[in-house]
């Protein structure tokens, strides 16, 4: 087996998986007799270790290996299992979602979750869409609107991550999520006080938050990096990836819609042509959706050690807290 891995600094979050471990995982998931010709680690992404696996007798597949449980935060704990639980729900997107071919959550081969997926055609939209002409970008966002609307059409019974835990109200789910982010930030040497203040405010604004009574399916991270497009003049969307943050929640606060609203007045407006009118949302729900995004970004930059490199408006909760008094 020809094996190629990404070189990383010692102590990097994405811990190496040896060729022998990859070989054992593939034998466990695909079968002992499956001939593996080549394994190449994919450099994009900063959470799972992801490998393109070329097989001698069939189409290539993707092997993904999650971080060890001890490295996972509360908010993303067992994220691969959450993605696995959400995959059947995203069947509404048809062939855009890669089929899961095999899973190994036993930790017997390697003390980490692993799954094998279909390799979809296409290239990352993040690599090409920003350089497309405006009319072509508008076509992309028009297609993304239809995809997002379809996912949001799926209804749930409670709020929270698809694999759980879940809560009967949106306010309870919001408070729990914020408290997890605060605790994770504390664990990383940051200060989760402001996030806990937002959680306290969410309890006070429970009636406003609980105007949302029907949980909707959210991909959680549906933006350019997790969308594949055809590598041709058409540039049609060919894949939707990495739904490990899938949750039952507020469609108005979904990450995709936040990004679309950031680009109001540009070709991103084409999104609404297929999505339809923006979901109803109270000012309070909008504020708490923004606060959750800022808090998650604050945790992320603390985890990566890049707080000083990221403009403050991407993670500062003070303006939101000022409006929640």
C-alpha positions in Angstrom: 0.0 0.0 0.0 1.4 3.4 -1.0 0.7 5.8 1.9 1.0 9.6 2.0 0.3 11.6 5.1 0.2 15.3 5.9 3.2 16.5 7.8 2.2 18.4 11.0 4.0 19.9 13.9 4.6 17.7 17.0 1.6 18.1 19.3 -0.8 19.2 16.6 -4.5 18.6 17.3 -4.8 16.2 14.3 -2.8 13.3 15.6 -1.1 11.0 13.0 -2.6 7.7 12.0 0.1 5.2 11.0 0.0 3.2 7.8 -0.5 0.0 9.8 -3.5 1.5 11.7 -5.1 2.7 8.4 -4.6 -0.7 6.9 -6.2 -2.4 10.0 -9.1 0.1 9.9 -9.7 -0.6 6.2 -9.5 -4.4 6.7 -12.0 -4.0 9.5 -14.5 -1.8 7.6 -14.1 -3.0 4.0 -13.0 -6.6 4.5 -9.7 -8.4 4.7 -9.4 -9.2 1.1 -10.0 -5.8 -0.4 -6.9 -4.7 -2.2 -5.8 -1.2 -1.3 -3.6 0.5 -3.9 -3.0 3.9 -2.4 -3.9 6.1 0.6 -3.5 9.9 0.5 -4.3 12.1 3.5 -6.4 15.2 2.4 -4.9 18.4 3.8 -8.1 20.5 4.0 -10.0 20.4 7.2 -8.6 20.8 10.8 -10.6 18.4 12.8 -10.8 14.8 11.5 -8.0 13.0 9.7 -9.4 12.4 6.2 -7.9 10.0 3.6 -8.6 9.3 -0.1 -8.4 5.5 -0.5 -7.8 4.1 -3.9 -8.8 0.5 -4.3 -7.7 -1.9 -7.0 -11.1 -3.3 -7.8 -13.6 -0.6 -7.2 -14.2 3.2 -7.0 -12.1 5.2 -4.5 -13.6 5.8 -1.0 -12.9 8.3 1.8 -11.7 7.1 5.3 -12.3 9.6 8.1 -10.8 9.2 11.6 -12.1 11.4 14.5 -9.9 12.9 17.2 -9.4 10.8 20.3 -12.3 11.4 22.8 -9.9 13.1 25.3 -9.2 15.8 22.7 -12.9 16.6 22.0 -14.8 19.5 23.5 -18.2 19.3 25.1 -19.9 21.0 22.1 -18.4 18.7 19.5 -18.1 15.5 21.6 -18.6 12.4 19.4 -19.2 14.7 16.4 -18.7 11.9 13.9 -21.4 9.9 15.6 -23.7 12.9 15.4 -23.0 13.1 11.6 -23.7 9.4 11.3 -27.0 9.9 13.0 -28.0 12.8 10.8 -27.1 11.2 7.5 -30.4 9.4 7.0 -32.3 12.7 7.7 -30.3 14.4 4.9 -31.6 11.8 2.5 -33.8 14.6 1.3 -30.7 15.9 -0.5 -30.4 12.7 -2.5 -27.0 12.0 -4.1 -25.4 15.3 -2.8 -24.7 13.6 0.6 -22.1 10.9 0.5 -23.3 7.4 1.4 -21.8 5.9 4.5 -20.2 2.6 3.5 -18.9 1.3 6.8 -18.4 2.5 10.4 -16.2 1.4 13.3 -17.0 3.0 16.6 -15.6 0.1 18.7 -12.2 1.7 19.3 -10.7 -1.8 19.0 -8.3 -1.1 16.1 -7.6 2.5 17.1 -9.0 4.4 20.1 -10.9 6.8 17.8 -14.1 6.7 15.8 -13.8 6.0 12.0 -16.1 5.7 9.1 -15.8 5.0 5.3 -17.8 7.1 2.9 -18.5 7.4 -0.8 -16.1 9.7 -2.6 -18.2 12.3 -4.4 -17.0 14.1 -7.6 -16.1 17.7 -7.6 -13.8 20.2 -5.9 -14.3 22.5 -2.9 -16.4 25.5 -3.7 -14.0 27.5 -1.4 -11.2 27.0 -3.9 -13.1 28.4 -7.0 -16.4 30.2 -6.2 -14.8 33.4 -4.9 -13.0 33.8 -8.2 -16.0 33.2 -10.4 -17.8 36.0 -12.3 -20.7 37.6 -10.4 -23.4 35.9 -12.6 -21.9 32.5 -12.0 -21.6 33.1 -8.2 -25.3 34.1 -8.2 -26.1 30.7 -9.8 -24.1 29.0 -7.1 -26.0 30.8 -4.3 -29.3 30.1 -6.1 -28.6 26.4 -6.0 -27.4 26.7 -2.3 -30.7 28.3 -1.4 -32.7 25.3 -2.8 -30.5 22.9 -0.9 -30.8 24.8 2.4 -34.6 25.1 2.0 -34.8 21.3 1.5 -32.8 20.5 4.6 -34.8 23.0 6.7 -38.0 21.3 5.6 -37.2 18.4 7.8 -38.9 18.7 11.2 -37.9 17.3 14.5 -39.5 16.7 17.9 -36.9 18.4 20.2 -34.0 20.8 20.0 -30.3 20.0 20.1 -27.8 17.9 18.3 -29.3 15.1 16.2 -27.6 12.4 18.2 -28.6 14.2 21.5 -28.8 15.5 24.0 -32.0 17.3 23.1 -34.4 19.6 25.0 -38.1 20.3 24.7 -37.6 24.1 24.2 -35.3 26.2 22.1 -34.4 28.3 25.2 -33.3 25.3 27.1 -31.2 24.1 24.1 -29.7 27.6 23.7 -28.7 27.8 27.4 -27.1 24.4 27.4 -25.1 25.1 24.2 -23.8 28.4 25.6 -22.8 26.8 28.9 -20.9 24.1 27.1 -19.0 26.7 25.1 -18.2 28.6 28.2 -16.9 25.5 30.0 -14.8 24.5 27.0 -13.3 28.0 26.8 -12.4 27.9 30.5 -10.7 24.5 29.9 -8.5 26.0 27.2 -7.3 28.8 29.5 -9.8 31.4 28.3 -12.6 33.2 30.3 -16.1 32.0 29.7 -17.7 34.6 31.8 -19.2 36.6 29.0 -20.7 33.5 27.4 -22.2 32.6 30.7 -23.8 36.1 30.9 -25.4 35.4 27.5 -26.7 32.1 28.8 -28.2 33.9 31.8 -29.8 36.4 29.4 -31.2 33.5 27.4 -33.1 32.3 30.5 -34.6 35.8 30.9 -35.6 35.8 27.3 -37.0 32.3 27.3 -40.5 33.4 26.2 -39.0 35.2 23.1 -36.8 32.2 22.2 -39.7 29.7 22.7 -41.7 31.4 20.1 -39.9 28.9 18.0 -41.8 25.7 18.6 -40.9 23.5 15.6 -37.3 22.3 15.4 -35.8 22.3 11.9 -32.9 20.3 10.6 -29.7 22.4 10.3 -26.6 21.2 8.6 -24.6 23.4 11.0 -21.7 24.3 8.7 -23.1 24.6 5.2 -20.8 27.0 3.5 -18.2 27.0 0.7 -15.6 24.7 2.4 -18.2 22.0 2.8 -19.7 22.2 -0.7 -18.4 20.5 -3.8 -18.9 21.8 -7.3 -18.2 20.3 -10.7 -14.8 21.1 -12.1 -16.2 22.3 -15.4 -17.8 25.3 -17.0 -21.2 24.4 -15.4 -19.9 24.4 -11.8 -23.0 22.7 -10.5 -23.1 21.6 -6.8 -22.1 18.0 -6.6 -21.8 17.4 -2.9 -22.6 18.5 0.6 -20.1 17.4 3.2 -19.3 17.4 6.9 -22.6 17.7 8.7 -21.1 16.7 12.0 -22.6 19.8 13.6 -26.1 18.9 12.4 -28.8 19.9 14.9 -32.5 20.5 15.4 -32.8 24.3 15.8 -33.8 27.7 14.5 -33.5 28.0 10.7 -33.3 31.8 11.0 -30.0 31.4 12.9 -28.5 28.7 10.8 -24.9 29.4 9.8 -25.7 29.4 6.1 -28.4 32.2 6.5 -26.0 34.2 8.7 -23.4 34.1 5.9 -26.0 35.0 3.3 -27.2 38.0 5.3 -23.5 39.2 5.7 -23.4 39.5 1.9 -26.7 41.4 1.4 -26.6 43.5 -1.7 -24.3 41.1 -3.6 -24.9 38.0 -5.7 -25.6 36.2 -2.4 -29.1 37.7 -2.6 -29.8 35.1 -5.3 -30.0 32.6 -2.4 -33.5 33.9 -1.5 -34.9 33.3 -5.0 -34.9 29.5 -4.3 -34.9 29.4 -0.5 -38.0 31.7 -0.3 -38.7 34.5 2.2 -36.3 34.5 5.2 -37.7 32.6 8.2 -39.6 34.6 10.8 -37.4 35.6 13.7 -37.8 37.9 16.7 -35.0 40.5 17.5 -34.2 38.4 20.6 -33.7 35.2 18.5 -31.6 37.0 16.0 -29.4 38.3 18.9 -28.9 34.9 20.5 -28.1 33.3 17.2 -25.4 35.9 16.7 -24.2 35.5 20.2 -23.9 31.7 19.8 -21.8 32.2 16.6 -19.5 34.8 18.3 -19.1 32.4 21.3 -18.2 29.5 19.1 -15.7 31.6 17.2 -14.2 32.8 20.5 -13.7 29.2 21.5 -12.3 28.2 18.1 -9.6 31.0 18.0 -8.6 30.1 21.6 -8.2 26.5 20.6 -6.1 27.4 17.6 -4.0 30.0 19.5 -4.8 32.8 17.0 -6.9 35.1 19.1 -4.7 38.1 18.4 -4.8 37.5 14.6 -8.6 37.5 14.3 -10.4 40.9 14.2 -12.3 41.5 17.4 -15.7 41.9 15.7 -15.6 38.2 14.8 -15.7 37.0 18.5 -16.4 39.9 20.8 -19.7 39.4 22.8 -19.7 42.8 24.4 -21.9 44.5 21.7 -24.5 41.7 22.0 -24.5 41.8 25.8 -25.1 45.6 25.7 -28.3 44.9 23.7 -29.5 42.2 26.1 -29.5 44.2 29.2 
